[in-house]
Amino acid sequence: MTKIIFGDYRSPAAEQAYAIAWDFLARGGAIRDDFETCVFLAQRITMMVEEGQTNRIRMANRAISEYEHDVEDLDKPIRRAANSRS
């Protein structure tokens, strides 16, 4: 697995939040595609910085939660199709 680095010059906490979120998801085996996950986390954390968020733990937790919900939503149509065949 490749570790992709992210930074935002406006907030040092953003880079830390990204690293926390990435490490958490990687340790849990939740990362499906390195690049897509990088883009997702970077976009979410950038939006939080733009909202004025400065707490790295809060940003990391929110990014993790949004990533998990996004992945869960992507899996729903697949699960429904598989269940309808049974």
C-alpha positions as a printed Julia matrix, in Angstrom:
86×3 Matrix{Float64}:
   0.0     0.0    0.0
   1.32    3.4   -0.96
   1.25    6.2    1.58
   0.21    9.41  -0.14
   1.08   12.65   1.63
  -1.22   15.68   1.88
  -0.57   19.17   3.19
  -2.45   22.45   3.37
  -0.36   25.58   3.87
  -3.26   27.27   5.66
  -3.4    24.76   8.48
  -0.69   22.48   9.87
  -3.49   20.57  11.6
  -4.85   19.53   8.19
  -1.74   17.5    7.38
  -1.9    15.86  10.81
  -5.62   15.13  10.43
  -4.99   13.53   7.05
  -2.2    11.36   8.47
  -4.38   10.27  11.4
  -7.32    9.42   9.13
  -5.13    7.61   6.58
  -3.37    5.54   9.26
  -6.66    4.62  10.92
  -8.25    3.51   7.66
  -5.11    1.66   6.54
  -4.79   -0.24   9.83
  -8.44   -1.24   9.58
  -8.08   -2.44   6.0
 -10.71    0.05   4.81
  -8.69    1.57   1.98
  -9.85    0.12  -1.32
  -7.92    2.38  -3.69
  -5.01    4.51  -2.49
  -5.55    7.37  -4.92
  -9.33    7.59  -4.48
  -8.97    7.52  -0.71
  -6.29   10.21  -0.85
  -8.51   12.45  -2.94
 -11.53   11.82  -0.71
  -9.68   12.62   2.52
  -7.9    15.62   1.03
 -11.16   17.09  -0.26
 -13.0    16.59   3.01
 -10.19   17.98   5.14
  -9.73   20.94   2.79
 -13.44   21.73   3.12
 -13.1    21.62   6.91
 -10.13   24.02   6.79
 -12.23   26.35   4.63
 -14.99   26.14   7.27
 -12.45   27.32   9.85
 -11.85   24.0   11.58
  -8.48   23.79  13.34
  -8.82   20.72  15.56
  -6.86   17.87  13.95
  -8.66   15.11  15.87
 -12.09   16.47  14.99
 -11.12   16.8   11.32
  -9.65   13.27  11.25
 -12.7    11.73  12.92
 -15.09   13.53  10.59
 -13.09   12.54   7.5
 -13.0     8.9    8.67
 -16.73    8.89   9.35
 -17.55   10.45   5.97
 -15.27    7.98   4.2
 -16.88    5.0    5.93
 -20.38    6.27   5.07
 -19.36    6.87   1.45
 -17.96    3.35   1.1
 -21.05    1.93   2.79
 -23.31    3.82   0.36
 -21.31    2.51  -2.6
 -21.79   -1.06  -1.37
 -25.58   -0.78  -0.92
 -26.56   -1.29  -4.58
 -24.24   -4.29  -4.79
 -25.75   -5.84  -1.66
 -29.32   -5.21  -2.89
 -28.58   -6.82  -6.25
 -26.96   -9.83  -4.59
 -29.87  -10.24  -2.14
 -32.49  -10.01  -4.89
 -30.9   -12.97  -6.69
 -31.19  -15.2   -3.62
